[in-house]
């Protein structure tokens, strides 16, 4: 089955772009959910701005249409990432040059086509990670349509993986100040929660760390208060480097603070993502490894998740080799073509690194469904809820896609 035509449409992502460098600079002035001031990261025109996507549609010879959505992450342009993606800057050459490179391709197999398109060069550079991400989604969908298989089956067949027989646990991504949202994910028995976002030390963490302490205490208390008696979720917080800022990148006081934070979580296991963001990747790996070893030495049971500076398959291999974290967040748009994500999850599983099949609130319903098939086929430890930060809608999309796919596969067994 070959690609007959390529159609492109600009659309909306599930969230926004946020210029983390500008927000952390101390010069940005809060204005409701926005910030006044000049953006600092590449690709931004405002510190907070709506994000856009390009939907790639591959028309096959038999008239079926495969879809893929080109999207990037919320915090674009930092820690080694590509500049913020805007559809208007890319759609013209995607409709011409990239479309020409896709037309006529035989989609009977996914992997070789995805690998080749991931290497595609334009003006001596690889395509933006968002473009590579969307093109590869469309290619996977096309292979599934041409072979009359689910996307999970395509992945399992081409990579030799075993498809899950039960749903993959989900980390619900919530706004930290939305108490009603927290209650809903507790009632829905989500396996990990609430993700939340702590980006500014004084405002979100507290100059003594007291605000983050109170947040974790409240989450643990609310789970115990309204959750089922047998409900034992893991508590997860995303710190965006704020503890590194609070403790001047010194791991000893940071580890001691995490020990106190662990106590606030009570009987629920605690995971912390990106407690530090170093200036370079090598320093990030060194600091994370040192912190992880110190936590073990002190007997502090906190799981460390790496995100920033751990963007590509090569990066993930570096963090794994250094035993620099308990989990890596495999942030799907950052890896470009989804064959890199598939290989990253399988590599982590084979080499003793915990794997979060992540991504970003800035994705779409369709990229989320495709990620769900990757999860079923590769079996990471858990998946991040997406798109958006509303939790309910993302949980619906992911849970239902897993349920439908597992039911289909069960009938085939």
Phi and psi in degrees as a GROMACS rama.xvg file:
@    title "Ramachandran Plot"
@    xaxis  label "Phi"
@    yaxis  label "Psi"
@TYPE xy
-113.413  158.214  UNK-2
-78.9063  123.8  UNK-3
-93.2652  -36.461  UNK-4
-154.906  154.017  UNK-5
-121.898  128.404  UNK-6
-118.164  138.674  UNK-7
-125.158  145.024  UNK-8
-143.041  135.022  UNK-9
-79.8666  143.532  UNK-10
-150.419  -168.396  UNK-11
-101.378  147.687  UNK-12
-85.064  178.455  UNK-13
-83.3238  -2.46871  UNK-14
-155.092  -131.975  UNK-15
-136.892  168.399  UNK-16
-95.7319  140.965  UNK-17
-131.369  125.79  UNK-18
-83.6958  95.8768  UNK-19
-64.1962  -37.9492  UNK-20
-61.4455  -42.7716  UNK-21
-68.3085  -40.7043  UNK-22
-62.6097  -39.5633  UNK-23
-84.2506  -7.00884  UNK-24
-68.8945  -21.6319  UNK-25
86.5654  -6.133  UNK-26
-98.5895  -18.1645  UNK-27
-74.4688  134.717  UNK-28
-101.556  118.908  UNK-29
-59.3762  138.89  UNK-30
-143.487  81.3676  UNK-31
67.0966  -123.518  UNK-32
-90.4732  3.34543  UNK-33
-108.816  179.644  UNK-34
-136.611  137.015  UNK-35
-91.1471  139.065  UNK-36
140.11  -178.711  UNK-37
-91.2405  136.395  UNK-38
-69.1553  151.828  UNK-39
-116.555  -23.9582  UNK-40
-89.659  149.075  UNK-41
-63.5407  139.708  UNK-42
94.1399  -11.199  UNK-43
-90.7079  140.979  UNK-44
-107.936  -20.5165  UNK-45
-139.341  159.546  UNK-46
-65.2231  -40.5803  UNK-47
-121.708  126.719  UNK-48
-151.569  148.626  UNK-49
-60.8181  140.705  UNK-50
-100.982  152.868  UNK-51
-124.003  163.66  UNK-52
-133.957  164.753  UNK-53
-117.138  123.321  UNK-54
-89.782  120.005  UNK-55
-94.6461  127.323  UNK-56
-123.36  118.042  UNK-57
-100.13  113.385  UNK-58
-85.7799  120.024  UNK-59
-88.7247  168.854  UNK-60
-59.885  -31.23  UNK-61
-90.5326  7.39832  UNK-62
93.7469  -11.3712  UNK-63
-68.2243  153.236  UNK-64
-124.322  124.917  UNK-65
-98.9904  143.303  UNK-66
-118.748  149.247  UNK-67
-153.769  142.121  UNK-68
-114.246  123.327  UNK-69
-82.1406  112.413  UNK-70
-142.708  154.096  UNK-71
-122.94  -173.537  UNK-72
-88.5353  167.215  UNK-73
-62.2857  -51.2947  UNK-74
-93.4871  66.0927  UNK-75
-74.3401  158.579  UNK-76
78.4738  8.51031  UNK-77
-126.377  160.51  UNK-78
51.2569  42.6594  UNK-79
88.2128  4.93265  UNK-80
-86.4696  158.299  UNK-81
-64.0933  158.854  UNK-82
-58.9397  160.193  UNK-83
-54.1739  134.111  UNK-84
-89.2485  131.125  UNK-85
-130.536  126.99  UNK-86
-55.0322  -38.2151  UNK-87
-65.1237  -23.7176  UNK-88
-82.1762  -11.582  UNK-89
-125.603  -22.0563  UNK-90
-65.6767  -30.8284  UNK-91
-64.2899  -49.9791  UNK-92
-73.8696  -25.3139  UNK-93
-66.1321  -42.056  UNK-94
-66.541  -26.1402  UNK-95
-101.872  -73.0072  UNK-96
-67.8481  -50.6432  UNK-97
-66.8831  -40.2109  UNK-98
-59.9783  -41.7124  UNK-99
-63.1994  -35.791  UNK-100
-71.1909  -21.4203  UNK-101
-92.5455  -33.2296  UNK-102
-62.1405  136.389  UNK-103
88.4632  -7.26219  UNK-104
-72.3054  138.876  UNK-105
-84.9144  121.438  UNK-106
-101.361  22.3949  UNK-107
-60.4878  -30.1617  UNK-108
-124.538  142.056  UNK-109
-84.385  -51.3642  UNK-110
-55.6683  -52.7142  UNK-111
-63.5626  -34.4755  UNK-112
-68.9395  -41.025  UNK-113
-65.0621  -42.6641  UNK-114
-63.1623  -41.953  UNK-115
-66.3143  -43.9211  UNK-116
-68.7047  -28.8592  UNK-117
-67.0478  -24.6268  UNK-118
-92.2652  -1.84643  UNK-119
-58.5049  133  UNK-120
-112.861  140.353  UNK-121
-134.671  121.86  UNK-122
54.7644  37.9137  UNK-123
78.0868  6.51006  UNK-124
-128.041  152.392  UNK-125
-70.3046  155.375  UNK-126
-63.974  153.709  UNK-127
-51.2766  143.641  UNK-128
-54.5904  -35.0243  UNK-129
-62.2991  -40.581  UNK-130
-65.7318  -46.6069  UNK-131
-62.1378  -35.8709  UNK-132
-63.5906  -50.0134  UNK-133
-67.5972  -41.2777  UNK-134
-60.3037  -44.1304  UNK-135
-67.95  -34.6458  UNK-136
-59.4072  -46.9462  UNK-137
-62.1956  -38.2595  UNK-138
-66.1855  -40.923  UNK-139
-63.1972  -45.8136  UNK-140
-60.9613  -39.509  UNK-141
-63.7344  -43.1773  UNK-142
-62.4252  -42.1783  UNK-143
-62.3209  -43.0263  UNK-144
-65.2676  -42.1328  UNK-145
-68.2247  -30.3031  UNK-146
-99.5318  -0.597133  UNK-147
55.8494  46.878  UNK-148
-124.51  163.592  UNK-149
-74.7811  159.748  UNK-150
-65.0672  -31.6973  UNK-151
-62.4355  -40.0675  UNK-152
-66.1477  -38.8292  UNK-153
-58.9636  -48.3171  UNK-154
-62.3663  -48.353  UNK-155
-61.2331  -40.1389  UNK-156
-67.9237  -43.1346  UNK-157
-80.1638  -23.4044  UNK-158
-111.656  -1.02267  UNK-159
69.4478  25.5678  UNK-160
-91.5182  169.045  UNK-161
-108.972  126.066  UNK-162
-73.6143  138.268  UNK-163
-61.1682  151.53  UNK-164
-107.704  -0.119984  UNK-165
-139.218  158.276  UNK-166
-60.058  148.486  UNK-167
-80.6138  135.929  UNK-168
-57.0471  147.694  UNK-169
-118.999  135.757  UNK-170
-93.61  109.297  UNK-171
-74.9484  128.354  UNK-172
-100.786  112.681  UNK-173
-124.099  158.552  UNK-174
-72.7364  133.629  UNK-175
-67.3063  -23.6292  UNK-176
-98.4141  4.12038  UNK-177
-97.2725  92.9231  UNK-178
-68.9726  -33.1928  UNK-179
-64.9766  -37.8418  UNK-180
-64.4651  -42.342  UNK-181
-58.6624  -46.1813  UNK-182
-57.2558  -41.3222  UNK-183
-66.1511  -41.2868  UNK-184
-71.9145  -28.6013  UNK-185
-65.628  -46.6107  UNK-186
-62.8456  -29.7489  UNK-187
-84.2582  1.60978  UNK-188
58.8595  43.6449  UNK-189
-65.4855  141.589  UNK-190
-72.1283  -33.4716  UNK-191
-135.6  143.843  UNK-192
-163.874  163.944  UNK-193
-105.802  15.3875  UNK-194
66.4112  -75.4688  UNK-195
57.0695  166.515  UNK-196
-134.105  120.723  UNK-197
-122.101  94.1049  UNK-198
-106.156  -21.8913  UNK-199
-123.408  125.363  UNK-200
-58.7563  -57.9945  UNK-201
-63.4061  -40.9128  UNK-202
-80.9461  -37.1256  UNK-203
-107.192  -35.462  UNK-204
-100.817  -36.5959  UNK-205
95.6598  143.265  UNK-206
-68.203  -15.6733  UNK-207
-112.657  8.34466  UNK-208
77.4065  9.6891  UNK-209
-70.6874  -31.4781  UNK-210
-71.4485  -39.8346  UNK-211
-66.9853  -39.6094  UNK-212
-57.6556  -47.0715  UNK-213
-64.6416  -36.0622  UNK-214
-64.2224  -50.8182  UNK-215
-62.0922  -39.3218  UNK-216
-60.8681  -42.675  UNK-217
-67.5172  -41.4077  UNK-218
-61.1166  -47.9025  UNK-219
-61.4537  -41.5977  UNK-220
-65.3928  -38.8544  UNK-221
-69.7635  -37.0673  UNK-222
-59.8633  -46.5437  UNK-223
-65.7291  -34.3489  UNK-224
-74.0907  -43.675  UNK-225
-116.493  -8.73802  UNK-226
-78.9121  159.225  UNK-227
-61.2513  152.866  UNK-228
-60.6448  -31.2632  UNK-229
-96.9073  10.7815  UNK-230
-86.5911  117.848  UNK-231
-128.818  71.0501  UNK-232
-75.2982  163.635  UNK-233
-94.3759  140.596  UNK-234
-92.6633  129.74  UNK-235
-127.205  134.456  UNK-236
-130.988  141.526  UNK-237
-107.344  115.926  UNK-238
-103.165  -9.05311  UNK-239
49.259  37.2707  UNK-240
80.9648  3.57097  UNK-241
-66.0142  -32.5025  UNK-242
-72.027  -31.5773  UNK-243
-62.2913  -39.5713  UNK-244
-68.4478  -44.151  UNK-245
-62.2376  -38.184  UNK-246
-109.271  20.9368  UNK-247
51.625  38.6951  UNK-248
62.0574  21.1423  UNK-249
-91.0248  119.736  UNK-250
-78.6101  -23.6277  UNK-251
-65.0528  -56.6597  UNK-252
-64.5188  -30.0566  UNK-253
-64.714  -44.0814  UNK-254
-62.6123  -42.0775  UNK-255
-62.0562  -39.6836  UNK-256
-63.8204  -42.6628  UNK-257
-62.0166  -31.0809  UNK-258
-62.6349  -41.1177  UNK-259
-69.3135  -38.5266  UNK-260
-63.8016  -37.233  UNK-261
-61.907  -37.3953  UNK-262
-63.8526  -36.0416  UNK-263
-66.4857  -26.1001  UNK-264
-75.6067  -10.7342  UNK-265
62.1853  -126.476  UNK-266
-86.5512  3.45625  UNK-267
-99.9749  133.003  UNK-268
-64.0721  144.127  UNK-269
-114.867  131.716  UNK-270
-118.197  134.072  UNK-271
-122.161  130.534  UNK-272
-106.921  133.65  UNK-273
49.7825  56.4574  UNK-274
-64.6372  -24.6658  UNK-275
-132.147  147.563  UNK-276
-129.048  109.741  UNK-277
-82.7418  171.251  UNK-278
-76.0344  -23.7131  UNK-279
-135.554  162.693  UNK-280
-65.6728  -42.0433  UNK-281
-62.0977  -39.5085  UNK-282
-68.5288  -37.6495  UNK-283
-60.3013  -45.9121  UNK-284
-64.3721  -43.3312  UNK-285
-61.5524  -45.7988  UNK-286
-67.7083  -42.1877  UNK-287
-63.9952  -44.4728  UNK-288
-61.266  -44.9511  UNK-289
-62.0862  -41.5306  UNK-290
-65.6023  -42.9916  UNK-291
-61.5781  -44.0911  UNK-292
-65.7462  -38.2963  UNK-293
-67.2991  -39.2236  UNK-294
-61.2558  -41.2448  UNK-295
-63.4358  -44.3964  UNK-296
-61.0765  -38.2865  UNK-297
-85.6689  -4.47799  UNK-298
71.255  30.786  UNK-299
-96.0265  113.713  UNK-300
-87.822  79.1124  UNK-301
-127.974  131.456  UNK-302
-87.7045  130.78  UNK-303
-98.1445  132.947  UNK-304
-117.689  128.412  UNK-305
-93.3707  138.572  UNK-306
-134.991  -75.3113  UNK-307
-59.3507  142.193  UNK-308
68.4396  7.43106  UNK-309
-125.095  64.2811  UNK-310
-96.9808  -37.8986  UNK-311
-109.738  172.098  UNK-312
-59.5569  -41.6619  UNK-313
-62.5316  -40.5661  UNK-314
-61.5603  -45.5973  UNK-315
-60.1451  -37.6156  UNK-316
-66.3101  -36.4985  UNK-317
-64.9302  -46.9778  UNK-318
-63.3082  -37.4696  UNK-319
-67.6529  -45.8579  UNK-320
-60.4648  -34.3157  UNK-321
-86.9487  -1.44014  UNK-322
49.9055  47.4405  UNK-323
-88.4709  -2.21565  UNK-324
-160.241  164.641  UNK-325
-85.3225  -30.5134  UNK-326
-140.917  152.788  UNK-327
-115.098  141.6  UNK-328
-87.568  113.584  UNK-329
-86.1686  94.0536  UNK-330
-84.8917  96.5004  UNK-331
-46.4193  -49.0708  UNK-332
-63.6898  -29.8525  UNK-333
-67.5516  -23.49  UNK-334
-88.098  0.557529  UNK-335
69.9034  -126.32  UNK-336
-56.0557  138.981  UNK-337
-68.6454  -12.753  UNK-338
-65.1463  -27.883  UNK-339
-67.8635  -38.9374  UNK-340
-63.9884  -45.6967  UNK-341
-57.401  -48.4847  UNK-342
-65.963  -33.8997  UNK-343
-64.9929  -46.0885  UNK-344
-61.8274  -46.889  UNK-345
-64.7423  -36.0545  UNK-346
-64.9206  -45.6057  UNK-347
-59.5172  -45.2057  UNK-348
-62.9934  -34.3966  UNK-349
-80.8978  -14.7379  UNK-350
-124.362  20.6524  UNK-351
76.413  18.1844  UNK-352
-104.562  132.193  UNK-353
-66.1088  142.983  UNK-354
-123.804  121.72  UNK-355
-102.851  115.124  UNK-356
-77.2581  96.8449  UNK-357
-99.7944  -134.318  UNK-358
139.289  -139.93  UNK-359
-157.27  152.143  UNK-360
-61.0496  -16.0725  UNK-361
-82.5067  8.78661  UNK-362
-88.2865  -162.014  UNK-363
-128.449  172.393  UNK-364
-59.6995  -38.7216  UNK-365
-74.4825  -43.5798  UNK-366
-63.2846  -31.0265  UNK-367
-66.3904  -44.1793  UNK-368
-61.6628  -40.3387  UNK-369
-66.9559  -40.3044  UNK-370
-59.7766  -36.7318  UNK-371
-62.6213  -39.4864  UNK-372
-66.1676  -37.4925  UNK-373
-62.0321  -40.0898  UNK-374
-62.3984  -46.6593  UNK-375
-62.8004  -38.1819  UNK-376
-76.7321  -29.1927  UNK-377
-109.786  -17.4656  UNK-378
56.3677  62.8053  UNK-379
-66.984  171.794  UNK-380
-66.149  -38.4562  UNK-381
-161.88  167.209  UNK-382
-120.339  147.818  UNK-383
-82.5625  137.88  UNK-384
-71.5859  139.146  UNK-385
-165.506  159.391  UNK-386
-85.5103  177.022  UNK-387
72.5856  174.471  UNK-388
-116.783  24.7942  UNK-389
-87.4535  -10.0839  UNK-390
65.1724  -57.115  UNK-391
-57.3793  -48.8219  UNK-392
-67.2802  -42.0654  UNK-393
-64.1865  -44.2678  UNK-394
-59.7272  -39.6939  UNK-395
-60.8978  -49.8996  UNK-396
-60.6904  -49.627  UNK-397
-70.6931  -45.296  UNK-398
-62.706  -44.59  UNK-399
-69.271  -37.205  UNK-400
-65.2616  -40.316  UNK-401
-64.9471  -43.7857  UNK-402
-62.6376  -44.3275  UNK-403
-62.1136  -46.7683  UNK-404
-65.1737  -44.5971  UNK-405
-63.4023  -36.4952  UNK-406
-65.8814  -41.9905  UNK-407
-61.8337  -46.6277  UNK-408
-66.0022  -34.842  UNK-409
-62.6651  -40.7933  UNK-410
-65.864  -32.1122  UNK-411
-75.9386  -24.3168  UNK-412
